[in-house]
Amino acid sequence: MSSETLKKTFSVKGVVGIVLSIIALIIAATVPGTEQLSHQGALGLGIMATAVILWICETFPAGVTGILVLVLAALFGVVPLKEVFAGFGGTTIFFVIGVFSLTILMMKTTLGQRLTRKLISWAGSNSKKLVLAFMIGSAVISTVMTDTGAVVITMGLALPLLKAIGQEPGKSNLGRCLMLGVAFAAIMGGFCTPAGHSMNVLSMGMLQAYNGMTVGFLQWMAVGVPFAIILIPICWFFLVKVFPPEQITEDDIETVLSSTSDLGKFTATEKKSLVMLIGIPVLWILGNWIPVLDTTTVAVIGLAIMFLPGMNLLTWDDMQKGVPWNIILMLGGILCLGNVLGATGGAKFIADLFLASGVLSMDPLVALYIIAAVAYLLHTFLPVAPAILTIFLPPLFAFATAAGISPAIPMMIVVAIVSGNFILPLNPTITVAYAEGYFTFGDTAKAGIIPAILFVVILVPLVYFIGGAVLPV
């Protein structure tokens, strides 16, 4: 067996995850019950610790871990097996499957490329304006599909442009700006709507499970869109200041546009896809006033319409290949784990510890700043969004209730942070762009450190004040 094959089949980090998770389970199993925390509650926390360890160490695929810890909960007698998977019966899972159908439509059609072409035509040969155009395109696309998918689509035109004008990886400032710009903007676009990121959906599901509260599509947008409108220009400004992009000519732009001129007129499929991509979010927004237009109902009916004879926008093969079932299983596992912690008192125990730390004696805005800064630093070096949400959200829900603010406020702050990071290319959205070789780890930090600080500085009061006015209490 070659050393490369051995490396692939044997992961030290994965083995460490197994060892640490076993230790966590043994400790939990030996903790006696107290008035504050029952033995079942301690076991539930041990199961949660096991999930977090396995996710951080990437011992198993995320979805496998999500299911495994639920089986462990049943084996350890934390909750009966017939109850442990109850979270999969909620609406969140079906909503996220419907959301991914929009991602599939974007990937199957040329709609994303057409939008980017329009923006290139608008920017012309002004290289700084061109960077902004690509960032806007990436953000808009990311509002209705995964952030990484939005980066892939916008890079699909940025890379031919860079190659056509001879901008080499590692040497081109324009390449650095475009690759970092589309990734930064996708993170912002993903926060604009609940459909923009799978973690948005997960956090909403946790909010409903713990507090019985839902955030409307328009309510979310009232917070997410202003934040993106503020942060995207800030990211663009610092990108082009730190890495001034090389000038390009009209001939360079024409070369790129002509290379994609075979897109032709809108096909019937693309016209129908455009109707769905616009119509479904519009119905989600209308659901704020028309109760029957629940987000899950709209997503599932919209998905069914895409399969109708005469529409034929999706096939089951598309769904099998396009829906990240690993993520679906992970989301379901986290929601079920939340139910387990709630039923056994583990969630209340964590919340009580958090509230006893003195955070309630602080002004809520100050406390949220501290929480946001800690979460951002943690996510910078451990970009495991599900684990961070699992750790942070339950006590934050209790904190918000005790402080008299909407639990959705800290939820949106934390989920914005785990959507991506501007300091290191360790999260998937930036890693996709990093793989092309146009920027380094150091480049990411140089361009992203000030936007990262401003991200937290602006995020907290914006969510606190706008969210305080529009989010459910």
VOGU-3710 file (C-alpha; in Angstrom, 3 decimals, decimal comma):
1> mssetlkktf> 0,000/0,000/0,000  1,441/3,390/-1,005  1,992/6,142/1,555  -0,593/8,274/-0,247  -3,193/5,499/-0,051  -2,353/4,909/3,605  -2,767/8,610/4,307  -6,227/8,542/2,718  -7,342/5,480/4,668  -5,834/6,506/8,007
11> svkgvvgivl> -6,600/9,923/9,435  -4,918/10,809/12,726  -7,480/13,546/13,297  -10,270/11,052/12,700  -8,814/8,582/15,206  -8,405/11,380/17,755  -12,101/12,133/17,254  -13,042/8,550/18,074  -10,852/8,487/21,199  -12,144/11,840/22,498
21> siialiiaat> -15,772/10,948/21,784  -15,400/7,653/23,700  -13,913/9,562/26,637  -16,819/12,035/26,512  -19,343/9,191/26,563  -17,597/7,398/29,453  -17,520/10,582/31,530  -21,195/11,254/30,795  -22,168/7,687/31,679  -20,451/7,918/35,076
31> vpgteqlshq> -21,929/11,281/36,099  -24,600/10,731/38,775  -27,855/12,620/38,562  -28,338/15,769/40,631  -31,188/18,209/41,217  -29,732/20,477/38,552  -28,985/17,758/35,980  -30,423/14,257/35,799  -28,310/11,289/34,734  -30,256/11,216/31,464
41> galglgimat> -29,476/14,888/30,974  -25,757/14,232/31,518  -25,893/11,433/28,955  -27,641/13,775/26,534  -24,846/16,330/26,952  -22,300/13,556/26,437  -24,027/12,645/23,182  -23,915/16,305/22,105  -20,196/16,514/22,979  -19,620/13,368/20,939
51> avilwicetf> -21,325/14,930/17,914  -19,301/18,148/18,199  -16,010/16,231/18,536  -16,748/14,001/15,543  -17,764/16,993/13,414  -14,656/18,975/14,323  -12,340/16,006/13,741  -14,258/14,986/10,588  -14,083/11,368/11,684  -17,176/10,483/9,643
61> pagvtgilvl> -19,148/12,343/6,984  -21,277/15,006/8,721  -24,534/13,196/7,932  -23,256/9,875/9,300  -22,299/11,594/12,558  -25,754/13,193/12,730  -27,431/9,780/12,563  -24,852/7,919/14,659  -25,263/10,124/17,739  -29,019/9,591/17,645
71> vlaalfgvvp> -28,561/5,827/17,643  -26,145/6,234/20,566  -28,817/8,238/22,416  -31,183/5,300/22,037  -28,543/2,695/22,964  -27,635/4,586/26,134  -31,306/4,828/27,039  -31,404/8,630/26,913  -34,701/8,540/25,022  -36,656/5,687/23,398
81> lkevfagfgg> -35,633/4,814/19,832  -39,111/5,616/18,484  -38,790/9,170/19,809  -35,162/9,940/19,023  -35,731/10,558/15,294  -38,759/12,800/15,775  -36,894/15,844/14,446  -36,950/14,356/10,945  -40,726/14,665/10,991  -40,637/18,457/11,240
91> ttiffvigvf> -41,028/20,885/8,376  -37,423/22,110/8,305  -36,040/19,101/6,439  -38,635/19,389/3,676  -38,068/23,124/3,386  -34,334/22,695/2,856  -34,896/19,983/0,219  -37,164/22,414/-1,631  -34,522/25,151/-1,346  -31,876/22,931/-2,915
101> sltilmmktt> -34,143/22,472/-5,933  -33,524/26,160/-6,714  -29,782/25,530/-6,552  -30,173/22,690/-9,036  -32,102/24,955/-11,408  -29,355/27,584/-11,287  -26,697/24,973/-12,006  -28,665/23,372/-14,857  -29,380/26,603/-16,706  -27,324/29,545/-17,959
111> lgqrltrkli> -29,211/32,091/-15,825  -26,253/32,741/-13,528  -23,920/33,182/-16,499  -26,359/35,566/-18,160  -26,534/37,716/-15,038  -22,756/37,821/-14,793  -22,433/38,734/-18,494  -24,789/41,667/-17,967  -22,702/42,873/-15,062  -19,476/42,544/-17,085
121> swagsnskkl> -21,043/44,655/-19,850  -22,016/47,249/-17,225  -18,522/47,402/-15,733  -16,651/47,583/-19,021  -12,872/47,948/-18,809  -12,857/49,558/-15,346  -11,172/46,775/-13,369  -12,341/48,014/-9,961  -15,898/48,314/-11,219  -15,540/44,843/-12,731
131> vlafmigsav> -14,660/43,383/-9,321  -17,764/45,026/-7,838  -19,886/43,668/-10,703  -18,770/40,103/-10,044  -19,365/40,557/-6,315  -22,916/41,800/-6,939  -23,575/38,845/-9,236  -22,255/36,367/-6,686  -24,367/37,908/-3,905  -27,578/37,958/-5,941
141> istvmtdtga> -27,157/34,336/-7,039  -26,345/33,295/-3,469  -29,683/34,571/-2,147  -31,479/31,547/-3,618  -28,781/28,880/-3,654  -25,803/27,620/-1,683  -22,890/30,023/-1,257  -20,405/27,582/-2,777  -22,687/27,090/-5,786  -22,846/30,854/-6,305
151> vvitmglalp> -19,041/31,032/-6,212  -18,767/28,216/-8,760  -21,140/29,991/-11,153  -19,475/33,412/-10,949  -15,996/31,881/-11,149  -17,202/30,213/-14,344  -16,909/33,577/-16,112  -14,160/35,148/-13,990  -11,622/32,417/-14,761  -11,920/32,633/-18,592
161> llkaigqepg> -11,573/36,407/-18,285  -8,384/36,097/-16,220  -6,925/33,526/-18,595  -7,877/35,537/-21,682  -5,961/38,595/-20,460  -3,006/36,631/-19,108  -3,571/37,136/-15,371  -1,626/34,292/-13,755  -2,527/32,657/-10,423  -0,430/34,015/-7,570
171> ksnlgrclml> 0,707/37,069/-9,535  -2,479/38,882/-10,515  -4,101/41,398/-8,182  -7,185/41,330/-10,387  -7,307/37,573/-9,860  -6,958/38,023/-6,097  -9,751/40,602/-6,033  -12,127/38,572/-8,196  -11,626/35,250/-6,397  -11,797/36,733/-2,896
181> gvafaaimgg> -14,565/39,135/-3,931  -16,989/36,506/-5,226  -16,431/34,414/-2,084  -16,916/37,337/0,328  -20,018/38,482/-1,552  -21,537/34,994/-1,634  -21,316/34,903/2,162  -23,206/38,216/2,316  -25,783/37,099/-0,245  -26,351/33,862/1,648
191> fctpaghsmn> -27,417/35,854/4,692  -29,968/37,917/2,745  -32,712/35,277/2,770  -33,532/32,106/4,732  -32,985/30,167/1,487  -29,464/31,505/1,025  -27,661/29,035/3,283  -28,453/25,657/4,834  -27,370/26,983/8,244  -30,108/29,637/8,002
201> vlsmgmlqay> -32,648/26,857/7,683  -31,070/24,874/10,507  -31,117/27,862/12,882  -34,786/28,516/12,069  -35,561/24,879/12,807  -33,756/25,098/16,149  -35,602/28,321/17,013  -38,916/26,617/16,318  -37,918/23,506/18,279  -36,739/25,405/21,366
211> ngmtvgflqw> -39,084/28,397/21,357  -41,987/27,470/19,098  -41,180/30,608/17,104  -40,873/31,156/13,349  -39,139/33,922/11,389  -40,951/35,015/8,232  -39,113/35,266/4,918  -39,603/39,038/4,756  -38,639/39,453/8,419  -35,351/37,717/7,714
221> mavgvpfaii> -34,761/39,837/4,602  -35,436/43,042/6,568  -32,276/42,235/8,546  -30,171/40,349/5,995  -30,510/42,612/2,949  -29,429/45,886/4,645  -26,448/44,092/6,146  -25,353/42,828/2,723  -25,883/46,254/1,135  -23,552/47,769/3,750
231> lipicwfflv> -20,890/45,043/3,877  -20,411/44,270/0,180  -19,135/47,791/-0,662  -16,902/47,671/2,422  -15,372/44,347/1,346  -14,949/45,655/-2,212  -13,287/48,886/-1,018  -10,671/47,086/1,084  -10,041/44,441/-1,589  -9,174/46,966/-4,296
241> kvfppeqite> -7,178/49,095/-1,824  -5,050/46,208/-0,545  -4,679/44,588/-3,991  -5,122/47,317/-6,668  -6,313/45,371/-9,732  -4,505/45,641/-13,047  -6,190/47,658/-15,776  -7,878/45,833/-18,611  -8,982/46,905/-22,064  -12,256/46,897/-23,954
251> ddietvlsst> -10,757/44,214/-26,207  -10,186/41,994/-23,167  -13,829/42,347/-22,142  -15,015/41,703/-25,676  -12,900/38,539/-25,791  -14,617/37,165/-22,717  -18,115/38,163/-23,813  -17,604/36,615/-27,240  -16,369/33,390/-25,628  -19,789/32,985/-24,003
261> sdlgkftate> -21,869/34,396/-26,844  -23,254/30,941/-27,628  -25,682/31,252/-24,721  -28,175/32,443/-27,326  -31,746/33,420/-26,562  -33,623/32,241/-23,494  -34,821/28,694/-23,988  -38,278/27,592/-22,875  -36,651/25,715/-19,969  -34,773/28,806/-18,856
271> kkslvmligi> -37,899/30,951/-19,027  -39,780/28,466/-16,850  -36,804/28,212/-14,485  -36,703/31,995/-14,165  -40,401/32,029/-13,259  -39,752/29,483/-10,502  -36,622/31,248/-9,218  -38,541/34,519/-8,921  -41,976/33,150/-8,087  -41,048/30,936/-5,129
281> pvlwilgnwi> -39,213/33,692/-3,165  -42,085/36,088/-3,926  -44,565/33,586/-2,465  -42,289/33,154/0,560  -42,435/36,904/1,102  -46,214/36,982/0,669  -46,391/34,275/3,335  -45,809/37,031/5,901  -49,407/38,135/5,267  -51,011/34,996/3,805
291> pvldtttvav> -50,673/32,144/6,343  -51,387/29,403/3,816  -48,182/30,374/1,998  -46,007/28,773/4,654  -42,360/28,546/3,532  -42,310/24,748/3,637  -45,636/24,454/1,809  -44,437/26,783/-0,943  -41,076/24,980/-1,220  -42,632/21,516/-1,516
301> iglaimflpg> -45,393/22,568/-3,941  -42,812/24,468/-5,979  -40,665/21,351/-6,081  -43,625/19,279/-7,269  -44,430/21,815/-10,013  -40,889/21,462/-11,365  -41,611/17,778/-12,039  -44,984/18,332/-13,733  -45,424/17,199/-17,348  -44,971/20,301/-19,465
311> mnlltwddmq> -42,598/21,829/-16,923  -40,006/19,044/-16,823  -37,484/21,272/-15,054  -36,173/18,543/-12,784  -35,795/14,793/-12,848  -35,377/12,489/-9,906  -31,814/11,901/-11,099  -31,224/15,657/-10,741  -32,476/15,520/-7,166  -30,354/12,494/-6,292
321> kgvpwniilm> -27,222/14,182/-7,596  -27,992/17,807/-6,718  -29,322/17,578/-3,165  -26,479/17,160/-0,642  -28,097/14,327/1,286  -25,142/14,339/3,670  -26,212/17,839/4,737  -29,867/16,786/4,974  -28,974/13,966/7,380  -26,753/16,300/9,379
331> lggilclgnv> -29,517/18,905/9,720  -32,021/16,277/10,803  -29,549/14,877/13,313  -28,983/18,294/14,891  -32,711/18,983/15,162  -33,288/15,589/16,764  -30,367/16,167/19,133  -31,997/19,438/20,167  -35,171/17,546/21,001  -33,149/15,067/23,076
341> lgatggakfi> -31,429/17,829/25,051  -34,750/19,546/25,635  -36,504/16,399/26,819  -33,732/15,366/29,232  -33,034/18,800/30,717  -29,555/19,069/29,197  -30,415/22,236/27,280  -31,818/23,887/30,405  -28,681/22,982/32,355  -26,403/24,634/29,768
351> adlflasgvl> -28,658/27,680/29,658  -28,625/27,995/33,457  -24,820/27,835/33,521  -24,609/30,481/30,820  -27,081/32,776/32,541  -25,253/32,350/35,859  -22,020/33,609/34,262  -23,049/37,227/34,804  -24,063/37,925/31,232  -27,516/39,072/32,371
361> smdplvalyi> -25,952/41,846/34,405  -24,563/43,325/31,190  -26,402/45,493/28,726  -27,829/43,069/26,105  -26,028/44,904/23,273  -22,668/44,595/25,079  -23,294/40,921/25,796  -24,141/40,296/22,137  -20,901/41,998/21,052  -18,887/39,711/23,317
371> iaavayllht> -20,764/36,642/22,099  -20,323/37,653/18,441  -16,574/38,266/18,836  -16,043/34,901/20,554  -18,120/33,065/17,937  -16,234/34,754/15,071  -12,817/33,849/16,493  -13,951/30,281/17,164  -15,331/29,898/13,652  -12,148/31,340/12,125
381> flpvapailt> -10,069/28,408/13,348  -12,826/25,779/13,698  -15,139/26,379/10,736  -17,629/23,705/11,770  -20,898/25,612/11,544  -23,249/22,850/12,810  -21,147/22,317/15,929  -21,022/26,034/16,713  -24,783/26,416/16,278  -25,373/23,372/18,480
391> iflpplfafa> -23,165/24,833/21,236  -24,229/28,486/21,072  -27,922/28,633/20,213  -29,668/26,821/23,122  -28,140/29,031/25,862  -28,544/32,129/23,683  -32,261/31,435/23,315  -32,516/31,355/27,113  -30,397/34,515/27,409  -32,628/36,387/24,962
401> taagispaip> -35,805/35,361/26,761  -34,368/36,415/30,124  -33,093/39,705/28,669  -36,475/40,492/27,116  -35,330/40,469/23,483  -36,325/38,250/20,576  -34,470/34,896/20,605  -34,193/35,371/16,841  -31,742/38,258/17,395  -28,798/36,206/18,782
411> mmivvaivsg> -29,764/33,421/16,373  -29,298/35,677/13,336  -26,035/37,080/14,703  -24,508/33,632/15,172  -25,803/32,217/11,886  -24,369/35,207/9,993  -20,993/34,474/11,564  -20,971/30,754/10,733  -21,988/31,414/7,119  -18,377/32,263/6,321
421> nfilplnpti> -15,210/33,970/7,400  -12,991/36,711/5,970  -9,705/35,886/7,728  -8,710/32,352/6,706  -9,801/30,293/3,661  -10,918/27,363/5,805  -14,686/27,510/5,246  -16,077/25,896/2,065  -17,176/29,143/0,357  -13,664/30,625/0,309
431> tvayaegyft> -11,928/27,257/-0,068  -13,624/26,766/-3,466  -12,059/30,009/-4,714  -8,740/29,358/-2,937  -8,339/26,117/-4,885  -7,748/28,121/-8,094  -4,447/29,432/-6,702  -4,998/33,163/-7,201  -4,633/34,032/-3,511  -2,894/32,680/-0,416
441> fgdtakagii> -3,817/32,359/3,250  -1,923/35,592/3,888  -3,789/37,383/1,092  -7,096/36,418/2,672  -6,059/37,884/6,024  -4,670/41,086/4,452  -7,868/41,805/2,547  -10,259/40,403/5,115  -9,085/41,477/8,556  -10,661/44,966/8,531
451> pailfvvilv> -13,910/43,728/6,882  -14,011/40,954/9,519  -13,811/43,491/12,342  -16,408/45,713/10,694  -18,550/42,619/10,100  -18,972/42,150/13,855  -19,090/45,876/14,644  -21,941/46,471/12,171  -23,748/43,125/12,476  -24,585/43,278/16,181
461> plvyfiggav> -26,334/46,695/16,368  -27,997/46,222/12,977  -29,581/42,908/13,992  -30,305/44,207/17,489  -32,161/47,352/16,412  -33,748/46,272/13,114  -34,395/42,778/14,455  -35,882/44,257/17,599  -38,433/46,033/15,434  -39,348/43,238/13,025
471> lpv> -38,457/39,845/14,521  -40,959/37,848/16,619  -40,677/38,079/20,416
//
